[in-house]
Amino acid sequence: MPIKDEIQATIDKNDVVLFMKGTPNFPQCGFSGQLVQILNHVGVTYEPVNCLASDEIRQGIKEFSNWPTIPQLYVKGEFLGGCDIVREMFQSGELTAHLAAKGIAVAQPAKA
């Protein structure tokens, strides 16, 4: 299966997917660690994909999204962004509101 199809299948199969460096228990970069903390804080279930496990995935996700950096967060098939964008969404309350609007359970209610 071509890597693009593999990435698409992962995104299609899971409501929230985090393409990251390392794993949630052992992030291999600070930006991936920040997104893990944010997702854990809002209490959302997500599928982590360790981009360091495969050069094909590491390069493929950048081409797939046309976004040059990792981590990358997808929600219901939509690319939300990398660390800076997701962190800003979290700080403003937009992230939890977006997740809730997409029907994804979160532990933290959206800010009014």
Secondary structure, DSSP 4 states (H G I P E B T S, - for coil): --HHHHHHHHHHH-SEEEEESEETTEESSHHHHHHHHHHHHHT---EEEEGGG-HHHHHHHHHHHT--SS-EEEETTEEEESHHHHHHHHHHTHHHHHHHHTT---SSPPP-
